[in-house]
Amino acid sequence: MIRVFSYGTSVTNEGNFTICVVDPLVGIVESTNTNNINIYPNPSSGTFTIETTEQESELIILNTLGEIILSQKIQNGKTEIDLSNQPNGIYFLHLTSENGTTTKKLSIQK
C-alpha cells in the first residue's frame, strides 16, 4: 500500500506500508544511497532491465498519479520488466533493500 502526502520528500517502508512523501513544489526527487542499481534503456519502449548488486530488494513502480503499477521482489543480477501495456510517460522506481531506498525515474516512449 502506498500513502502519498504533500510535504517533504522521502520514501520509507513501515511494516506493510511504503510511504512516499511528495514535495508539491518539486515532485518526486530522484535519490540514491548505497544501492547499486542501473536501469536501461531509459527512455524505454516499456521493456527495460534493472541491474542491481543487492541480494534481495523490493521494487515498487508508480505512475505520476502515485498509483502502484508494479510491486515485486527482485534478486541481485538482471531483472527484465515489461510495462509495455502502460502509456507513455514518467514512472518512478523505488528499490528498497537492507541498505536503504533508491528512487529512479523511467521514461516510457513508444
Chimera marker file (.cmm) of the C-alpha trace (Angstrom):
<marker_set name="trace">
<marker id="1" x="0.000" y="0.000" z="0.000" r="1" g="1" b="0" radius="0.5"/>
<marker id="2" x="1.293" y="3.496" z="-0.864" r="1" g="1" b="0" radius="0.5"/>
<marker id="3" x="0.377" y="6.614" z="1.036" r="1" g="1" b="0" radius="0.5"/>
<marker id="4" x="1.219" y="9.912" z="-0.632" r="1" g="1" b="0" radius="0.5"/>
<marker id="5" x="1.481" y="13.095" z="1.426" r="1" g="1" b="0" radius="0.5"/>
<marker id="6" x="2.112" y="16.615" z="0.163" r="1" g="1" b="0" radius="0.5"/>
<marker id="7" x="5.157" y="17.840" z="2.084" r="1" g="1" b="0" radius="0.5"/>
<marker id="8" x="8.863" y="16.988" z="2.247" r="1" g="1" b="0" radius="0.5"/>
<marker id="9" x="10.442" y="14.228" z="0.184" r="1" g="1" b="0" radius="0.5"/>
<marker id="10" x="11.158" y="10.732" z="1.475" r="1" g="1" b="0" radius="0.5"/>
<marker id="11" x="10.339" y="7.099" z="0.914" r="1" g="1" b="0" radius="0.5"/>
<marker id="12" x="10.227" y="4.730" z="3.884" r="1" g="1" b="0" radius="0.5"/>
<marker id="13" x="8.975" y="1.236" z="4.487" r="1" g="1" b="0" radius="0.5"/>
<marker id="14" x="6.949" y="0.854" z="7.683" r="1" g="1" b="0" radius="0.5"/>
<marker id="15" x="5.597" y="-2.630" z="8.195" r="1" g="1" b="0" radius="0.5"/>
<marker id="16" x="3.145" y="-3.285" z="5.381" r="1" g="1" b="0" radius="0.5"/>
<marker id="17" x="3.235" y="0.311" z="4.128" r="1" g="1" b="0" radius="0.5"/>
<marker id="18" x="5.564" y="2.213" z="1.858" r="1" g="1" b="0" radius="0.5"/>
<marker id="19" x="5.193" y="5.911" z="2.469" r="1" g="1" b="0" radius="0.5"/>
<marker id="20" x="6.120" y="8.234" z="-0.379" r="1" g="1" b="0" radius="0.5"/>
<marker id="21" x="6.175" y="11.878" z="0.621" r="1" g="1" b="0" radius="0.5"/>
<marker id="22" x="5.982" y="14.312" z="-2.292" r="1" g="1" b="0" radius="0.5"/>
<marker id="23" x="7.070" y="17.951" z="-2.203" r="1" g="1" b="0" radius="0.5"/>
<marker id="24" x="4.338" y="19.893" z="-4.034" r="1" g="1" b="0" radius="0.5"/>
<marker id="25" x="6.910" y="22.303" z="-5.473" r="1" g="1" b="0" radius="0.5"/>
<marker id="26" x="9.387" y="19.814" z="-6.940" r="1" g="1" b="0" radius="0.5"/>
<marker id="27" x="7.564" y="16.475" z="-7.166" r="1" g="1" b="0" radius="0.5"/>
<marker id="28" x="9.326" y="13.193" z="-6.552" r="1" g="1" b="0" radius="0.5"/>
<marker id="29" x="13.064" y="13.678" z="-6.471" r="1" g="1" b="0" radius="0.5"/>
<marker id="30" x="15.395" y="11.031" z="-7.846" r="1" g="1" b="0" radius="0.5"/>
<marker id="31" x="17.562" y="9.916" z="-4.935" r="1" g="1" b="0" radius="0.5"/>
<marker id="32" x="20.237" y="7.352" z="-4.405" r="1" g="1" b="0" radius="0.5"/>
<marker id="33" x="22.072" y="5.846" z="-1.481" r="1" g="1" b="0" radius="0.5"/>
<marker id="34" x="24.264" y="2.764" z="-1.254" r="1" g="1" b="0" radius="0.5"/>
<marker id="35" x="22.038" y="0.679" z="-3.540" r="1" g="1" b="0" radius="0.5"/>
<marker id="36" x="23.814" y="-0.121" z="-6.792" r="1" g="1" b="0" radius="0.5"/>
<marker id="37" x="21.158" y="-0.016" z="-9.489" r="1" g="1" b="0" radius="0.5"/>
<marker id="38" x="21.183" y="0.520" z="-13.240" r="1" g="1" b="0" radius="0.5"/>
<marker id="39" x="18.066" y="0.859" z="-15.391" r="1" g="1" b="0" radius="0.5"/>
<marker id="40" x="18.357" y="0.557" z="-19.150" r="1" g="1" b="0" radius="0.5"/>
<marker id="41" x="17.337" y="1.521" z="-21.714" r="1" g="1" b="0" radius="0.5"/>
<marker id="42" x="15.963" y="4.762" z="-20.362" r="1" g="1" b="0" radius="0.5"/>
<marker id="43" x="13.901" y="6.111" z="-22.114" r="1" g="1" b="0" radius="0.5"/>
<marker id="44" x="12.311" y="2.772" z="-22.855" r="1" g="1" b="0" radius="0.5"/>
<marker id="45" x="9.536" y="1.452" z="-25.077" r="1" g="1" b="0" radius="0.5"/>
<marker id="46" x="8.144" y="-0.227" z="-21.951" r="1" g="1" b="0" radius="0.5"/>
<marker id="47" x="10.506" y="-3.182" z="-21.660" r="1" g="1" b="0" radius="0.5"/>
<marker id="48" x="13.662" y="-2.484" z="-19.657" r="1" g="1" b="0" radius="0.5"/>
<marker id="49" x="16.297" y="-4.129" z="-17.473" r="1" g="1" b="0" radius="0.5"/>
<marker id="50" x="17.056" y="-3.433" z="-13.836" r="1" g="1" b="0" radius="0.5"/>
<marker id="51" x="20.518" y="-4.481" z="-12.749" r="1" g="1" b="0" radius="0.5"/>
<marker id="52" x="21.382" y="-4.485" z="-9.042" r="1" g="1" b="0" radius="0.5"/>
<marker id="53" x="24.014" y="-5.925" z="-6.718" r="1" g="1" b="0" radius="0.5"/>
<marker id="54" x="21.637" y="-6.111" z="-3.744" r="1" g="1" b="0" radius="0.5"/>
<marker id="55" x="20.905" y="-9.661" z="-2.550" r="1" g="1" b="0" radius="0.5"/>
<marker id="56" x="17.157" y="-9.050" z="-2.315" r="1" g="1" b="0" radius="0.5"/>
<marker id="57" x="15.142" y="-5.901" z="-2.908" r="1" g="1" b="0" radius="0.5"/>
<marker id="58" x="11.545" y="-4.850" z="-3.207" r="1" g="1" b="0" radius="0.5"/>
<marker id="59" x="10.676" y="-2.920" z="-6.347" r="1" g="1" b="0" radius="0.5"/>
<marker id="60" x="7.674" y="-0.597" z="-6.460" r="1" g="1" b="0" radius="0.5"/>
<marker id="61" x="6.859" y="1.276" z="-9.678" r="1" g="1" b="0" radius="0.5"/>
<marker id="62" x="4.444" y="4.225" z="-9.555" r="1" g="1" b="0" radius="0.5"/>
<marker id="63" x="2.944" y="6.416" z="-12.253" r="1" g="1" b="0" radius="0.5"/>
<marker id="64" x="2.813" y="10.208" z="-11.917" r="1" g="1" b="0" radius="0.5"/>
<marker id="65" x="-0.532" y="9.951" z="-10.095" r="1" g="1" b="0" radius="0.5"/>
<marker id="66" x="1.109" y="7.882" z="-7.344" r="1" g="1" b="0" radius="0.5"/>
<marker id="67" x="-0.688" y="4.689" z="-8.368" r="1" g="1" b="0" radius="0.5"/>
<marker id="68" x="1.251" y="1.453" z="-7.960" r="1" g="1" b="0" radius="0.5"/>
<marker id="69" x="1.879" y="-0.078" z="-11.391" r="1" g="1" b="0" radius="0.5"/>
<marker id="70" x="4.048" y="-2.969" z="-10.204" r="1" g="1" b="0" radius="0.5"/>
<marker id="71" x="5.303" y="-4.358" z="-6.895" r="1" g="1" b="0" radius="0.5"/>
<marker id="72" x="7.649" y="-7.336" z="-6.754" r="1" g="1" b="0" radius="0.5"/>
<marker id="73" x="10.731" y="-8.737" z="-5.077" r="1" g="1" b="0" radius="0.5"/>
<marker id="74" x="13.903" y="-8.924" z="-7.145" r="1" g="1" b="0" radius="0.5"/>
<marker id="75" x="17.231" y="-10.690" z="-6.610" r="1" g="1" b="0" radius="0.5"/>
<marker id="76" x="20.727" y="-9.481" z="-7.430" r="1" g="1" b="0" radius="0.5"/>
<marker id="77" x="21.641" y="-9.577" z="-11.075" r="1" g="1" b="0" radius="0.5"/>
<marker id="78" x="19.479" y="-8.592" z="-14.021" r="1" g="1" b="0" radius="0.5"/>
<marker id="79" x="15.681" y="-8.464" z="-13.987" r="1" g="1" b="0" radius="0.5"/>
<marker id="80" x="13.613" y="-7.777" z="-17.098" r="1" g="1" b="0" radius="0.5"/>
<marker id="81" x="10.473" y="-5.682" z="-16.537" r="1" g="1" b="0" radius="0.5"/>
<marker id="82" x="7.694" y="-5.294" z="-19.097" r="1" g="1" b="0" radius="0.5"/>
<marker id="83" x="5.480" y="-2.207" z="-18.771" r="1" g="1" b="0" radius="0.5"/>
<marker id="84" x="4.658" y="-2.073" z="-22.484" r="1" g="1" b="0" radius="0.5"/>
<marker id="85" x="0.947" y="-2.105" z="-21.581" r="1" g="1" b="0" radius="0.5"/>
<marker id="86" x="1.375" y="1.260" z="-19.812" r="1" g="1" b="0" radius="0.5"/>
<marker id="87" x="1.002" y="4.611" z="-21.606" r="1" g="1" b="0" radius="0.5"/>
<marker id="88" x="3.882" y="6.943" z="-22.456" r="1" g="1" b="0" radius="0.5"/>
<marker id="89" x="5.069" y="8.988" z="-19.502" r="1" g="1" b="0" radius="0.5"/>
<marker id="90" x="7.348" y="9.187" z="-16.481" r="1" g="1" b="0" radius="0.5"/>
<marker id="91" x="7.382" y="6.388" z="-13.902" r="1" g="1" b="0" radius="0.5"/>
<marker id="92" x="9.103" y="6.266" z="-10.521" r="1" g="1" b="0" radius="0.5"/>
<marker id="93" x="11.004" y="3.149" z="-9.458" r="1" g="1" b="0" radius="0.5"/>
<marker id="94" x="11.598" y="2.662" z="-5.722" r="1" g="1" b="0" radius="0.5"/>
<marker id="95" x="14.064" y="-0.108" z="-4.926" r="1" g="1" b="0" radius="0.5"/>
<marker id="96" x="14.250" y="-0.892" z="-1.205" r="1" g="1" b="0" radius="0.5"/>
<marker id="97" x="16.807" y="-3.227" z="0.383" r="1" g="1" b="0" radius="0.5"/>
<marker id="98" x="18.501" y="-3.603" z="3.743" r="1" g="1" b="0" radius="0.5"/>
<marker id="99" x="20.873" y="-0.815" z="2.618" r="1" g="1" b="0" radius="0.5"/>
<marker id="100" x="18.094" y="1.728" z="2.072" r="1" g="1" b="0" radius="0.5"/>
<marker id="101" x="15.931" y="3.011" z="-0.761" r="1" g="1" b="0" radius="0.5"/>
<marker id="102" x="16.862" y="4.254" z="-4.214" r="1" g="1" b="0" radius="0.5"/>
<marker id="103" x="14.412" y="6.212" z="-6.359" r="1" g="1" b="0" radius="0.5"/>
<marker id="104" x="14.902" y="6.423" z="-10.136" r="1" g="1" b="0" radius="0.5"/>
<marker id="105" x="12.820" y="7.926" z="-12.931" r="1" g="1" b="0" radius="0.5"/>
<marker id="106" x="11.948" y="5.936" z="-16.039" r="1" g="1" b="0" radius="0.5"/>
<marker id="107" x="10.540" y="7.422" z="-19.218" r="1" g="1" b="0" radius="0.5"/>
<marker id="108" x="8.350" y="5.271" z="-21.463" r="1" g="1" b="0" radius="0.5"/>
<marker id="109" x="8.207" y="6.483" z="-25.060" r="1" g="1" b="0" radius="0.5"/>
<marker id="110" x="6.677" y="4.243" z="-27.708" r="1" g="1" b="0" radius="0.5"/>
<link id1="1" id2="2" r="1" g="1" b="0" radius="0.2"/>
<link id1="2" id2="3" r="1" g="1" b="0" radius="0.2"/>
<link id1="3" id2="4" r="1" g="1" b="0" radius="0.2"/>
<link id1="4" id2="5" r="1" g="1" b="0" radius="0.2"/>
<link id1="5" id2="6" r="1" g="1" b="0" radius="0.2"/>
<link id1="6" id2="7" r="1" g="1" b="0" radius="0.2"/>
<link id1="7" id2="8" r="1" g="1" b="0" radius="0.2"/>
<link id1="8" id2="9" r="1" g="1" b="0" radius="0.2"/>
<link id1="9" id2="10" r="1" g="1" b="0" radius="0.2"/>
<link id1="10" id2="11" r="1" g="1" b="0" radius="0.2"/>
<link id1="11" id2="12" r="1" g="1" b="0" radius="0.2"/>
<link id1="12" id2="13" r="1" g="1" b="0" radius="0.2"/>
<link id1="13" id2="14" r="1" g="1" b="0" radius="0.2"/>
<link id1="14" id2="15" r="1" g="1" b="0" radius="0.2"/>
<link id1="15" id2="16" r="1" g="1" b="0" radius="0.2"/>
<link id1="16" id2="17" r="1" g="1" b="0" radius="0.2"/>
<link id1="17" id2="18" r="1" g="1" b="0" radius="0.2"/>
<link id1="18" id2="19" r="1" g="1" b="0" radius="0.2"/>
<link id1="19" id2="20" r="1" g="1" b="0" radius="0.2"/>
<link id1="20" id2="21" r="1" g="1" b="0" radius="0.2"/>
<link id1="21" id2="22" r="1" g="1" b="0" radius="0.2"/>
<link id1="22" id2="23" r="1" g="1" b="0" radius="0.2"/>
<link id1="23" id2="24" r="1" g="1" b="0" radius="0.2"/>
<link id1="24" id2="25" r="1" g="1" b="0" radius="0.2"/>
<link id1="25" id2="26" r="1" g="1" b="0" radius="0.2"/>
<link id1="26" id2="27" r="1" g="1" b="0" radius="0.2"/>
<link id1="27" id2="28" r="1" g="1" b="0" radius="0.2"/>
<link id1="28" id2="29" r="1" g="1" b="0" radius="0.2"/>
<link id1="29" id2="30" r="1" g="1" b="0" radius="0.2"/>
<link id1="30" id2="31" r="1" g="1" b="0" radius="0.2"/>
<link id1="31" id2="32" r="1" g="1" b="0" radius="0.2"/>
<link id1="32" id2="33" r="1" g="1" b="0" radius="0.2"/>
<link id1="33" id2="34" r="1" g="1" b="0" radius="0.2"/>
<link id1="34" id2="35" r="1" g="1" b="0" radius="0.2"/>
<link id1="35" id2="36" r="1" g="1" b="0" radius="0.2"/>
<link id1="36" id2="37" r="1" g="1" b="0" radius="0.2"/>
<link id1="37" id2="38" r="1" g="1" b="0" radius="0.2"/>
<link id1="38" id2="39" r="1" g="1" b="0" radius="0.2"/>
<link id1="39" id2="40" r="1" g="1" b="0" radius="0.2"/>
<link id1="40" id2="41" r="1" g="1" b="0" radius="0.2"/>
<link id1="41" id2="42" r="1" g="1" b="0" radius="0.2"/>
<link id1="42" id2="43" r="1" g="1" b="0" radius="0.2"/>
<link id1="43" id2="44" r="1" g="1" b="0" radius="0.2"/>
<link id1="44" id2="45" r="1" g="1" b="0" radius="0.2"/>
<link id1="45" id2="46" r="1" g="1" b="0" radius="0.2"/>
<link id1="46" id2="47" r="1" g="1" b="0" radius="0.2"/>
<link id1="47" id2="48" r="1" g="1" b="0" radius="0.2"/>
<link id1="48" id2="49" r="1" g="1" b="0" radius="0.2"/>
<link id1="49" id2="50" r="1" g="1" b="0" radius="0.2"/>
<link id1="50" id2="51" r="1" g="1" b="0" radius="0.2"/>
<link id1="51" id2="52" r="1" g="1" b="0" radius="0.2"/>
<link id1="52" id2="53" r="1" g="1" b="0" radius="0.2"/>
<link id1="53" id2="54" r="1" g="1" b="0" radius="0.2"/>
<link id1="54" id2="55" r="1" g="1" b="0" radius="0.2"/>
<link id1="55" id2="56" r="1" g="1" b="0" radius="0.2"/>
<link id1="56" id2="57" r="1" g="1" b="0" radius="0.2"/>
<link id1="57" id2="58" r="1" g="1" b="0" radius="0.2"/>
<link id1="58" id2="59" r="1" g="1" b="0" radius="0.2"/>
<link id1="59" id2="60" r="1" g="1" b="0" radius="0.2"/>
<link id1="60" id2="61" r="1" g="1" b="0" radius="0.2"/>
<link id1="61" id2="62" r="1" g="1" b="0" radius="0.2"/>
<link id1="62" id2="63" r="1" g="1" b="0" radius="0.2"/>
<link id1="63" id2="64" r="1" g="1" b="0" radius="0.2"/>
<link id1="64" id2="65" r="1" g="1" b="0" radius="0.2"/>
<link id1="65" id2="66" r="1" g="1" b="0" radius="0.2"/>
<link id1="66" id2="67" r="1" g="1" b="0" radius="0.2"/>
<link id1="67" id2="68" r="1" g="1" b="0" radius="0.2"/>
<link id1="68" id2="69" r="1" g="1" b="0" radius="0.2"/>
<link id1="69" id2="70" r="1" g="1" b="0" radius="0.2"/>
<link id1="70" id2="71" r="1" g="1" b="0" radius="0.2"/>
<link id1="71" id2="72" r="1" g="1" b="0" radius="0.2"/>
<link id1="72" id2="73" r="1" g="1" b="0" radius="0.2"/>
<link id1="73" id2="74" r="1" g="1" b="0" radius="0.2"/>
<link id1="74" id2="75" r="1" g="1" b="0" radius="0.2"/>
<link id1="75" id2="76" r="1" g="1" b="0" radius="0.2"/>
<link id1="76" id2="77" r="1" g="1" b="0" radius="0.2"/>
<link id1="77" id2="78" r="1" g="1" b="0" radius="0.2"/>
<link id1="78" id2="79" r="1" g="1" b="0" radius="0.2"/>
<link id1="79" id2="80" r="1" g="1" b="0" radius="0.2"/>
<link id1="80" id2="81" r="1" g="1" b="0" radius="0.2"/>
<link id1="81" id2="82" r="1" g="1" b="0" radius="0.2"/>
<link id1="82" id2="83" r="1" g="1" b="0" radius="0.2"/>
<link id1="83" id2="84" r="1" g="1" b="0" radius="0.2"/>
<link id1="84" id2="85" r="1" g="1" b="0" radius="0.2"/>
<link id1="85" id2="86" r="1" g="1" b="0" radius="0.2"/>
<link id1="86" id2="87" r="1" g="1" b="0" radius="0.2"/>
<link id1="87" id2="88" r="1" g="1" b="0" radius="0.2"/>
<link id1="88" id2="89" r="1" g="1" b="0" radius="0.2"/>
<link id1="89" id2="90" r="1" g="1" b="0" radius="0.2"/>
<link id1="90" id2="91" r="1" g="1" b="0" radius="0.2"/>
<link id1="91" id2="92" r="1" g="1" b="0" radius="0.2"/>
<link id1="92" id2="93" r="1" g="1" b="0" radius="0.2"/>
<link id1="93" id2="94" r="1" g="1" b="0" radius="0.2"/>
<link id1="94" id2="95" r="1" g="1" b="0" radius="0.2"/>
<link id1="95" id2="96" r="1" g="1" b="0" radius="0.2"/>
<link id1="96" id2="97" r="1" g="1" b="0" radius="0.2"/>
<link id1="97" id2="98" r="1" g="1" b="0" radius="0.2"/>
<link id1="98" id2="99" r="1" g="1" b="0" radius="0.2"/>
<link id1="99" id2="100" r="1" g="1" b="0" radius="0.2"/>
<link id1="100" id2="101" r="1" g="1" b="0" radius="0.2"/>
<link id1="101" id2="102" r="1" g="1" b="0" radius="0.2"/>
<link id1="102" id2="103" r="1" g="1" b="0" radius="0.2"/>
<link id1="103" id2="104" r="1" g="1" b="0" radius="0.2"/>
<link id1="104" id2="105" r="1" g="1" b="0" radius="0.2"/>
<link id1="105" id2="106" r="1" g="1" b="0" radius="0.2"/>
<link id1="106" id2="107" r="1" g="1" b="0" radius="0.2"/>
<link id1="107" id2="108" r="1" g="1" b="0" radius="0.2"/>
<link id1="108" id2="109" r="1" g="1" b="0" radius="0.2"/>
<link id1="109" id2="110" r="1" g="1" b="0" radius="0.2"/>
</marker_set>
